[in-house]
Each structure stands twice: as C-alpha cells, then as structure tokens.
Amino acid sequence: MKTALRDEFVGAIQRLRRGSPIPEKDLRFSSDTVKRVLQNAETLIREHVPTSGLDRIHTALHGHLLVVCDAEGRLERHKHGKTS
C-alpha cells in the first residue's frame, strides 16, 4: 500500500516537472467543453492559481461523467432539468 502511494506521488512529481500537472488521457467519451475546461485548469495551475485549477478539474470530471453516463444510457433527466 505504501509503495503504491509513493509511486503515485513520484509520478505526479514527474508530471509537474515536465510541465503538465494533468496526465494525458483518452477522452474519446468527453465533449469539447470538457477538453477546454481541462486546458483551462492546466493554465490556471501553471500560473499559480491552484485552487481555481482544482475547481476546473472538478467541473471537467463532472462533465466527463455526464457524457460517459449518457453514452451508457444511465442518466435520468427530471422535470426541473436536474440529472441523476
């Protein structure tokens, strides 16, 4: 357990040193909006505004999950526009 956690931290440090704190992933299920939000998050983090960058990552994750769930037919849309 400790070794896996250490390896995860070392990987994050190496990504930061290469210039991108956000690992490249296959976003074939994501929308253009999610991709733009991730680019925005990377810029904010690089410009030393990490809390705003983290907020953008949260927004991107939420958007990505909506796209994936919608593709799988797992979204329920309610009368008031809320999704669950």
C-alpha positions in Angstrom: 0.0 0.0 0.0 2.7 2.5 1.0 4.7 1.6 -2.1 1.7 2.2 -4.4 1.0 5.5 -2.8 4.7 6.5 -3.1 4.7 5.6 -6.7 1.6 7.7 -7.3 3.3 10.7 -5.7 6.5 10.2 -7.6 4.5 10.0 -10.9 2.7 13.3 -10.0 6.0 15.0 -9.2 7.5 13.8 -12.5 4.5 15.2 -14.4 4.8 18.5 -12.7 8.5 18.7 -13.6 7.7 18.0 -17.2 5.3 21.0 -17.2 1.8 19.4 -17.2 0.2 18.5 -13.9 -2.7 16.9 -15.7 -1.9 13.5 -17.2 -2.9 12.9 -20.8 -5.9 10.6 -21.1 -8.0 9.2 -23.8 -11.0 11.5 -23.8 -13.0 9.8 -26.6 -16.1 9.9 -24.5 -15.7 13.6 -23.5 -17.1 16.7 -25.0 -15.2 19.6 -26.4 -16.3 21.5 -23.4 -14.6 19.0 -21.0 -11.4 19.3 -23.1 -11.5 23.1 -22.9 -12.1 23.0 -19.2 -9.1 20.7 -18.7 -6.9 23.1 -20.8 -8.1 26.0 -18.7 -7.3 24.0 -15.5 -3.8 23.4 -16.7 -3.3 27.1 -17.5 -4.5 28.1 -14.0 -2.3 25.6 -12.2 0.7 26.6 -14.3 0.0 30.3 -13.5 0.0 29.5 -9.7 -3.8 29.6 -9.2 -4.2 26.0 -8.0 -7.5 26.4 -6.2 -9.1 27.7 -9.4 -7.4 25.0 -11.3 -8.8 22.3 -9.0 -12.3 23.8 -9.4 -11.9 23.5 -13.2 -10.8 19.9 -12.8 -13.9 19.1 -10.7 -16.0 20.7 -13.4 -14.3 18.7 -16.1 -14.8 15.4 -14.1 -18.5 16.2 -13.6 -18.9 16.9 -17.3 -16.9 13.8 -18.3 -19.1 11.6 -16.1 -22.2 13.1 -17.6 -21.0 12.3 -21.1 -20.0 8.7 -20.2 -23.2 8.0 -18.3 -25.3 9.5 -21.1 -23.4 7.3 -23.6 -24.3 4.2 -21.5 -27.9 5.3 -21.1 -27.6 5.7 -17.3 -28.9 9.3 -17.0 -32.3 10.1 -15.7 -33.5 13.6 -16.6 -36.0 15.2 -14.3 -38.7 17.8 -15.0 -36.7 20.6 -13.4 -33.6 20.0 -15.5 -31.7 18.1 -12.8 -29.8 14.9 -13.8 -29.2 11.9 -11.5 
